[in-house]
Amino acid sequence: MEYKYIVASIVYSLVGIVILVICFVTIEKIAPENLWKKIVDEQNVALAILAAAFMIALSIIISSAIHG
């Protein structure tokens, strides 16, 4: 019986990660410039903090939706 909870936890974690990646890619496509290039090549710290805040906020929303 305990395996059921472990498998469910892994599946929900993977679903949450996939949703997070899809949302980040969507935001990347909507943005007027390439966010990843700005963060990595130009080392734009403010943009990196904004992207991190977006991911944290979206992760909280996804975890709330999954756990009910």
Phi and psi in radians as a Rosetta constraint file:
Dihedral C 1 N 2 CA 2 C 2 CIRCULARHARMONIC -1.205 0.35
Dihedral N 2 CA 2 C 2 N 3 CIRCULARHARMONIC -0.451 0.35
Dihedral C 2 N 3 CA 3 C 3 CIRCULARHARMONIC -1.150 0.35
Dihedral N 3 CA 3 C 3 N 4 CIRCULARHARMONIC -0.530 0.35
Dihedral C 3 N 4 CA 4 C 4 CIRCULARHARMONIC -1.065 0.35
Dihedral N 4 CA 4 C 4 N 5 CIRCULARHARMONIC -0.719 0.35
Dihedral C 4 N 5 CA 5 C 5 CIRCULARHARMONIC -1.252 0.35
Dihedral N 5 CA 5 C 5 N 6 CIRCULARHARMONIC -0.627 0.35
Dihedral C 5 N 6 CA 6 C 6 CIRCULARHARMONIC -1.173 0.35
Dihedral N 6 CA 6 C 6 N 7 CIRCULARHARMONIC -0.793 0.35
Dihedral C 6 N 7 CA 7 C 7 CIRCULARHARMONIC -1.107 0.35
Dihedral N 7 CA 7 C 7 N 8 CIRCULARHARMONIC -0.754 0.35
Dihedral C 7 N 8 CA 8 C 8 CIRCULARHARMONIC -1.085 0.35
Dihedral N 8 CA 8 C 8 N 9 CIRCULARHARMONIC -0.709 0.35
Dihedral C 8 N 9 CA 9 C 9 CIRCULARHARMONIC -1.107 0.35
Dihedral N 9 CA 9 C 9 N 10 CIRCULARHARMONIC -0.742 0.35
Dihedral C 9 N 10 CA 10 C 10 CIRCULARHARMONIC -1.159 0.35
Dihedral N 10 CA 10 C 10 N 11 CIRCULARHARMONIC -0.760 0.35
Dihedral C 10 N 11 CA 11 C 11 CIRCULARHARMONIC -1.102 0.35
Dihedral N 11 CA 11 C 11 N 12 CIRCULARHARMONIC -0.803 0.35
Dihedral C 11 N 12 CA 12 C 12 CIRCULARHARMONIC -1.132 0.35
Dihedral N 12 CA 12 C 12 N 13 CIRCULARHARMONIC -0.626 0.35
Dihedral C 12 N 13 CA 13 C 13 CIRCULARHARMONIC -1.114 0.35
Dihedral N 13 CA 13 C 13 N 14 CIRCULARHARMONIC -0.778 0.35
Dihedral C 13 N 14 CA 14 C 14 CIRCULARHARMONIC -1.135 0.35
Dihedral N 14 CA 14 C 14 N 15 CIRCULARHARMONIC -0.703 0.35
Dihedral C 14 N 15 CA 15 C 15 CIRCULARHARMONIC -1.083 0.35
Dihedral N 15 CA 15 C 15 N 16 CIRCULARHARMONIC -0.742 0.35
Dihedral C 15 N 16 CA 16 C 16 CIRCULARHARMONIC -1.106 0.35
Dihedral N 16 CA 16 C 16 N 17 CIRCULARHARMONIC -0.720 0.35
Dihedral C 16 N 17 CA 17 C 17 CIRCULARHARMONIC -1.148 0.35
Dihedral N 17 CA 17 C 17 N 18 CIRCULARHARMONIC -0.736 0.35
Dihedral C 17 N 18 CA 18 C 18 CIRCULARHARMONIC -1.090 0.35
Dihedral N 18 CA 18 C 18 N 19 CIRCULARHARMONIC -0.764 0.35
Dihedral C 18 N 19 CA 19 C 19 CIRCULARHARMONIC -1.097 0.35
Dihedral N 19 CA 19 C 19 N 20 CIRCULARHARMONIC -0.719 0.35
Dihedral C 19 N 20 CA 20 C 20 CIRCULARHARMONIC -1.095 0.35
Dihedral N 20 CA 20 C 20 N 21 CIRCULARHARMONIC -0.764 0.35
Dihedral C 20 N 21 CA 21 C 21 CIRCULARHARMONIC -1.140 0.35
Dihedral N 21 CA 21 C 21 N 22 CIRCULARHARMONIC -0.743 0.35
Dihedral C 21 N 22 CA 22 C 22 CIRCULARHARMONIC -1.072 0.35
Dihedral N 22 CA 22 C 22 N 23 CIRCULARHARMONIC -0.737 0.35
Dihedral C 22 N 23 CA 23 C 23 CIRCULARHARMONIC -1.156 0.35
Dihedral N 23 CA 23 C 23 N 24 CIRCULARHARMONIC -0.694 0.35
Dihedral C 23 N 24 CA 24 C 24 CIRCULARHARMONIC -1.153 0.35
Dihedral N 24 CA 24 C 24 N 25 CIRCULARHARMONIC -0.725 0.35
Dihedral C 24 N 25 CA 25 C 25 CIRCULARHARMONIC -1.127 0.35
Dihedral N 25 CA 25 C 25 N 26 CIRCULARHARMONIC -0.670 0.35
Dihedral C 25 N 26 CA 26 C 26 CIRCULARHARMONIC -1.095 0.35
Dihedral N 26 CA 26 C 26 N 27 CIRCULARHARMONIC -0.797 0.35
Dihedral C 26 N 27 CA 27 C 27 CIRCULARHARMONIC -1.108 0.35
Dihedral N 27 CA 27 C 27 N 28 CIRCULARHARMONIC -0.658 0.35
Dihedral C 27 N 28 CA 28 C 28 CIRCULARHARMONIC -1.061 0.35
Dihedral N 28 CA 28 C 28 N 29 CIRCULARHARMONIC -0.696 0.35
Dihedral C 28 N 29 CA 29 C 29 CIRCULARHARMONIC -1.266 0.35
Dihedral N 29 CA 29 C 29 N 30 CIRCULARHARMONIC -0.591 0.35
Dihedral C 29 N 30 CA 30 C 30 CIRCULARHARMONIC -1.313 0.35
Dihedral N 30 CA 30 C 30 N 31 CIRCULARHARMONIC -0.580 0.35
Dihedral C 30 N 31 CA 31 C 31 CIRCULARHARMONIC -1.088 0.35
Dihedral N 31 CA 31 C 31 N 32 CIRCULARHARMONIC 2.536 0.35
Dihedral C 31 N 32 CA 32 C 32 CIRCULARHARMONIC -1.196 0.35
Dihedral N 32 CA 32 C 32 N 33 CIRCULARHARMONIC -0.423 0.35
Dihedral C 32 N 33 CA 33 C 33 CIRCULARHARMONIC -2.223 0.35
Dihedral N 33 CA 33 C 33 N 34 CIRCULARHARMONIC 2.896 0.35
Dihedral C 33 N 34 CA 34 C 34 CIRCULARHARMONIC -1.302 0.35
Dihedral N 34 CA 34 C 34 N 35 CIRCULARHARMONIC 1.861 0.35
Dihedral C 34 N 35 CA 35 C 35 CIRCULARHARMONIC -1.119 0.35
Dihedral N 35 CA 35 C 35 N 36 CIRCULARHARMONIC -0.751 0.35
Dihedral C 35 N 36 CA 36 C 36 CIRCULARHARMONIC -1.095 0.35
Dihedral N 36 CA 36 C 36 N 37 CIRCULARHARMONIC -0.707 0.35
Dihedral C 36 N 37 CA 37 C 37 CIRCULARHARMONIC -1.125 0.35
Dihedral N 37 CA 37 C 37 N 38 CIRCULARHARMONIC -0.741 0.35
Dihedral C 37 N 38 CA 38 C 38 CIRCULARHARMONIC -1.092 0.35
Dihedral N 38 CA 38 C 38 N 39 CIRCULARHARMONIC -0.705 0.35
Dihedral C 38 N 39 CA 39 C 39 CIRCULARHARMONIC -1.251 0.35
Dihedral N 39 CA 39 C 39 N 40 CIRCULARHARMONIC -0.797 0.35
Dihedral C 39 N 40 CA 40 C 40 CIRCULARHARMONIC -1.438 0.35
Dihedral N 40 CA 40 C 40 N 41 CIRCULARHARMONIC -0.920 0.35
Dihedral C 40 N 41 CA 41 C 41 CIRCULARHARMONIC -1.309 0.35
Dihedral N 41 CA 41 C 41 N 42 CIRCULARHARMONIC -0.827 0.35
Dihedral C 41 N 42 CA 42 C 42 CIRCULARHARMONIC -1.582 0.35
Dihedral N 42 CA 42 C 42 N 43 CIRCULARHARMONIC -0.098 0.35
Dihedral C 42 N 43 CA 43 C 43 CIRCULARHARMONIC 0.886 0.35
Dihedral N 43 CA 43 C 43 N 44 CIRCULARHARMONIC 0.920 0.35
Dihedral C 43 N 44 CA 44 C 44 CIRCULARHARMONIC -1.396 0.35
Dihedral N 44 CA 44 C 44 N 45 CIRCULARHARMONIC 1.762 0.35
Dihedral C 44 N 45 CA 45 C 45 CIRCULARHARMONIC -1.172 0.35
Dihedral N 45 CA 45 C 45 N 46 CIRCULARHARMONIC -0.693 0.35
Dihedral C 45 N 46 CA 46 C 46 CIRCULARHARMONIC -1.089 0.35
Dihedral N 46 CA 46 C 46 N 47 CIRCULARHARMONIC -0.720 0.35
Dihedral C 46 N 47 CA 47 C 47 CIRCULARHARMONIC -1.196 0.35
Dihedral N 47 CA 47 C 47 N 48 CIRCULARHARMONIC -0.617 0.35
Dihedral C 47 N 48 CA 48 C 48 CIRCULARHARMONIC -1.145 0.35
Dihedral N 48 CA 48 C 48 N 49 CIRCULARHARMONIC -0.698 0.35
Dihedral C 48 N 49 CA 49 C 49 CIRCULARHARMONIC -1.151 0.35
Dihedral N 49 CA 49 C 49 N 50 CIRCULARHARMONIC -0.698 0.35
Dihedral C 49 N 50 CA 50 C 50 CIRCULARHARMONIC -1.114 0.35
Dihedral N 50 CA 50 C 50 N 51 CIRCULARHARMONIC -0.748 0.35
Dihedral C 50 N 51 CA 51 C 51 CIRCULARHARMONIC -1.132 0.35
Dihedral N 51 CA 51 C 51 N 52 CIRCULARHARMONIC -0.690 0.35
Dihedral C 51 N 52 CA 52 C 52 CIRCULARHARMONIC -1.142 0.35
Dihedral N 52 CA 52 C 52 N 53 CIRCULARHARMONIC -0.738 0.35
Dihedral C 52 N 53 CA 53 C 53 CIRCULARHARMONIC -1.110 0.35
Dihedral N 53 CA 53 C 53 N 54 CIRCULARHARMONIC -0.689 0.35
Dihedral C 53 N 54 CA 54 C 54 CIRCULARHARMONIC -1.056 0.35
Dihedral N 54 CA 54 C 54 N 55 CIRCULARHARMONIC -0.805 0.35
Dihedral C 54 N 55 CA 55 C 55 CIRCULARHARMONIC -1.148 0.35
Dihedral N 55 CA 55 C 55 N 56 CIRCULARHARMONIC -0.694 0.35
Dihedral C 55 N 56 CA 56 C 56 CIRCULARHARMONIC -1.149 0.35
Dihedral N 56 CA 56 C 56 N 57 CIRCULARHARMONIC -0.796 0.35
Dihedral C 56 N 57 CA 57 C 57 CIRCULARHARMONIC -1.099 0.35
Dihedral N 57 CA 57 C 57 N 58 CIRCULARHARMONIC -0.764 0.35
Dihedral C 57 N 58 CA 58 C 58 CIRCULARHARMONIC -1.165 0.35
Dihedral N 58 CA 58 C 58 N 59 CIRCULARHARMONIC -0.626 0.35
Dihedral C 58 N 59 CA 59 C 59 CIRCULARHARMONIC -1.114 0.35
Dihedral N 59 CA 59 C 59 N 60 CIRCULARHARMONIC -0.695 0.35
Dihedral C 59 N 60 CA 60 C 60 CIRCULARHARMONIC -1.116 0.35
Dihedral N 60 CA 60 C 60 N 61 CIRCULARHARMONIC -0.730 0.35
Dihedral C 60 N 61 CA 61 C 61 CIRCULARHARMONIC -1.127 0.35
Dihedral N 61 CA 61 C 61 N 62 CIRCULARHARMONIC -0.781 0.35
Dihedral C 61 N 62 CA 62 C 62 CIRCULARHARMONIC -1.125 0.35
Dihedral N 62 CA 62 C 62 N 63 CIRCULARHARMONIC -0.742 0.35
Dihedral C 62 N 63 CA 63 C 63 CIRCULARHARMONIC -1.158 0.35
Dihedral N 63 CA 63 C 63 N 64 CIRCULARHARMONIC -0.630 0.35
Dihedral C 63 N 64 CA 64 C 64 CIRCULARHARMONIC -1.161 0.35
Dihedral N 64 CA 64 C 64 N 65 CIRCULARHARMONIC -0.684 0.35
Dihedral C 64 N 65 CA 65 C 65 CIRCULARHARMONIC -1.188 0.35
Dihedral N 65 CA 65 C 65 N 66 CIRCULARHARMONIC -0.664 0.35
Dihedral C 65 N 66 CA 66 C 66 CIRCULARHARMONIC -1.245 0.35
Dihedral N 66 CA 66 C 66 N 67 CIRCULARHARMONIC -0.746 0.35
Dihedral C 66 N 67 CA 67 C 67 CIRCULARHARMONIC -1.471 0.35
Dihedral N 67 CA 67 C 67 N 68 CIRCULARHARMONIC -0.182 0.35
